[in-house]
Amino acid sequence: MIDVISFGDMVVDFLPERAGRIRGITNFAKASGGAPANVAVAVSRLGGRSSFIGKVGEDEFGYFLRHVLEKEGVDTSGLIHTHDHPTGVAFVQRTESGERSFLFYREKTADMSLSCSDIDESLLGTSVIFHFGSNTLIHPDARAATIRAATIARERGSILSFDVNMRFPLWPSEQACIEQIRLAIPYAHVLKVSFKEMEWLTHTTDLSKGTACLLEMGPDLILVTRGEKGTYYRTRELSGNVPAYNVNVVDTTGAGDGFVGGFLRQLTDHVEGRSFEQAIGFEEELREMIRYANAVGALTTTRMGAVPALPTKEEVFEFQYRNRTRKIKADG
């Protein structure tokens, strides 16, 4: 059985040779991007079995992206090519501190044209977890495909994970983005948001009130990533914060995707032989899963790009071991 099926967009990211505004950059490196696809790669690198469902162009970029997934051990039986739309592209701009922004070329691209007829429904429900993002909620056909796939996967027993991953420039308006994401939240068991996304969705900066509001929409577990402040978690019985790791940040692209991939990889191990409710019901186990996800996200920021920066399970083990050793020495 597949651990994680990741559903949604996959695009080509062009990474700048250095920090600064795009207008002053001459050279860019080509890399694969798209949050759901990044999550699929992250799960695979961490020793899990992952699959990706999505749509790319019948062009060189599309075949480049397929090759990346196959090279990373991700099942591509759900990835289709189209002659009708090109593969999406994004140029990444980053600051000296590693924070990034995007210049998107995504109008009428393959990922945005995904429809119900593109999905092999026999694949749905064959994974422990079905993960999706918000970019395929932008256009009506892709939105219908996303909701249908999520509904079928949930009905067939998969745990649903939703990373809202807001990209306002791709939407007709900020309000349209927020409204459609709020409509999709009830399908999820696990909801991941950044602190700013929680504020946009709930109109509060209070973690307790904001996560309570999100829980009322239907999910069982809320994860709020807060960068160097760590990750706040909330279930119906538990809440708390897991501290972040201190690293030298080079590029934050893909850090959230690495976090999600790390958490889902841990969750698949913890639900083996028991229910999802049991897996998230023991606080120390839940904190350990989040601690691992924090480590994956932190390591991702130490290198350029998303997929190129995602760590292997061996790298995460060594990173956590070194940090535990330092803590023991400091405490001693």
N, C-alpha and C positions, 0 to 999 in steps of 0.2 A: 504494500500500500504506500502511496505517496504521502510524505509528511505535510508538505505545503503546496497547494496550487495557488499561484499568484496571477491575478487577473488585471489586465488594464493596458497602460501605455508603455511603449518602449521607443526611445528616440536616440538620435546621435547627439552627444554633447561635444562641443568644441571647447577645449580647456586652454586658457591663455598661458603664454610662456612665463608671465610674471604678473604681479598685482598691478592694478591701475585700471583706468577707464578703457573700454574696448577701442575707442577711437585712436588710442595711442599704442595699441598692441598690433604687432606684425605677424607673429607666428602663433598658431593654435595646434593642439594635439587632438586627434579624433579619439573619442571614447564612447562606450555605450552608456545610455542613461534611461531615465524613466523610472519612477519610484517602485512600482510593482515588480518590474524586471530586476531592479537592483536587489530587492528583497529575495527574489528567487535565487539569485547568485549568492547572496549572503548565506542563505540556508544551506546551499550546496557546499560552499567553502567550509562551513562549520560542521560538515559531516552528515547533513540531512539529505533527504530525497525530495527534490523540488521539481515543479513543472510550471510552465508559463503559458497562459492563454492570452493572445493578443493579435494585432494586425500591423503589418509593416508593408512598405511598398515593394513592388516587383522591380527593384533597382539595386544599385551597388550598396547603398546604405542599408537597405533591408537585409541583404544577404550578409553584410558585415555583422549586423546585430544577431542574426541567426547563428553565425559562426561563433560569436562570443558566448552565447548560451550553451551551444553544444560543447565548446571547449571547456566550459565550466561545469559540465555534467548535468545541466538542466534539461529536462525532457521538453522537447519542442513540438510534440504532436498536436498541440493546440494553437501553434503559431501559424498564421496564414499570410500569404502575400497577395497584393492586389495591383492590377495594372491601372486602376482608376484614380489612385491617389498616391502621392509621394510619401516617403518616410519623413517623419517630423525631425526638426533640427532645433537645437538650442545652443546659443553662445553663452558661456559662463564668464562673469566678471567678478573679480574678488579684490578685497581690500588687503592692506598689509597685515591685518589681524586675522585674515582667513575667512571673514564673512563674505558670502557670495550673493549675487543676484543674477537674473537670467534675461537674455534677449531671445524671445521665442519666435520661431518660424513654424507655426503649427496650424495655420488656417487651411482647412480642407485637406488635411494630411490623413494618412492611413489610420493612425491610432484614433483619430477623432471620428472616423467614419465606421467604426465597429458597429455591427448590427446583430440582432438575434440570429439571423441566418448564418452568421459567421462562426457560431459557437457549436462545437461538437458536444452536445449535452450528455453523451455517454461518459465524458471525462468528469463531470460534476458529481460530487459525492464519493469520489475515489481517493480523497485525501483526508487526513486528520483535520487539517485547517484549510479554509478557503480565505485568501487575503485579497483585498481590493483597495483602490484609492479613489480620489475624487475627480481626476481629470476626465475620466470616461462618463462623468455625470453632466458634462457641459452641454453636449448636443443631444437632442431628443432620442435619436436612434441608438447612440452609444449608451445613453442613460437607461433606456429600456433593456438593452442587452445586459448591462451591469446588474440591474435589479432582478432581472429574470435569472441570471446565473447565480446570484447570491441567494435568491429564494429557493432554487432547486438544490443548491449545495446544502443549505441549512435543513431543508426538508429531508435530505438523504443522510443527515447525521454529522456533517462537518461543523467544526467550530468556525465561526466567522470573525475575521479580524479586519478592521477598517482604520486606515491611516488617512486622516482628512487632507493633510498635505496641500493646503490652500495655495493656489497660484492665481491671484486676482487678475493679472494681465491677460489671462486666457479666457476669462469670463466676460459676458456682456456687461455685468456690473457686480460690485461687491455684494449687493443685496441678493442678487440671483445666486451667487456662489453660496452664501450663507443659508439661503432657503433650501436649496437642493441638498446640501450636505446635511442639514437638520432632518430632512425627509429620509435620508439614507441611514442615519445613525441607528434607528430601531432594528435594523437587520443584523447588527453586529453584536457579538458576545464580548469582544475586546475592542476598545476604542483608544487609539493613540492620537494625542493632540500635542502641539507645542503650547507653551504658556500663553502666547499671543493668540493662538487659535482658540483656546479656551475662552479668552476674553471676548473675541469676536462672536463666538457662538452663544455665550451666556451673559454678556454685558456686565461682567464682574471680574475683578482681579483677585478676589478672595478665593483661594484654592478650595477651601471647604465648601463654600456656596457654589462655586463654579462646577466642581466635580459632582456635587449632589444634584445639580440641575441636569448634567449630562447623564447621570444614572437614571433619572426619571424618564429619559427618552428611551430606555430599554436595555442598554448594555449591562453586563455583569461586572466588568473591570474597566476602569479608566486609568490610562497612563498619561501623565503630563510631563513631557520632557522640558527641562529648564536650563539646558547648557551646563555651565559650571556649578549651578546650584543643585544639580542632580535630577532625580525623577520622583515626582509625587504620584502615589498610587491610591486608588479608592475602590473598594468593593462595597457591598451592602453592610458588611460587618467590620471591615478593616480599612485603615488609612495610615499613611506615613510617607516619609521621604527617604530615598536611598541616595547617599552622596555620590557625586561625580568623581571621576578620576582626574588627576592633574596631569595634563600632557601639554607639549608644545604644539599649538594648533597651526597647521599649514593651510588647510582648506576644509571648510565645513560641508562641502558638497557630499551628499550621500550619508552623512552622519546619522540622520534620522532613519534612513533605510537600513543602515547597519544595525542600529538599535532594534528596529522591528524584527529584522532577520534573526538577531541574537535571541530576542525574547521568544519568538515563535519556535525556534530550534529547541530551546529549553522546554517550552510548553509541551511539545510533542513527546518528549521523554517523560514528563511528569504526568501526562494523562494516560500513559500506557497502563492498562489494567484497572483504571478507575475513571470516574467522571470528571468533567471539566470543573464542576463546582468543588469537588474534593481537591483537585490540583491547585486551585487558587484559594482554598479555604484555610491553609496552614501558613501563618504569616511568615515564618522564617524561610520556608520553601519559596514563597512568593518573592520575598526580598532577595533571595539568592538568584532567582531567575532574572530579576531586574538588575541586580549587580552584574551579572554576566552580560546582559544587554547593554548596560552602561559601558562596560569594558570594550565591547565590539564597536559601539558608537565612538568612544574616545579614540581608539586605534585608527578608525577611519579618518579622523581629522588630522592625523599626523602625516598623511600623504596626499598627493593631488588626485582629484577626480573622485568618482563614486565607485564603480566596479574596480578600477585599478587599485583603489585604496582599501577595499574590504579585506579584513584579516582572515587567516585560516584558523581552524580550531587549535592548532599547535601554538600559533602566535598568541591567541587569547589566553590559553593555559599558562604560557610563560609570563605573559603580562600580569595576570592575576597573581601568579605565584610570587613574582618579584615584588608586587605591591603588598602582599600579605607579609612577606619577609621584612620589608621596610617597616611596616606597622608594628610587627612584633618587636623589632629592634628598638623602635622609638618608644614603645610602651615599656620595654624592659629597662 
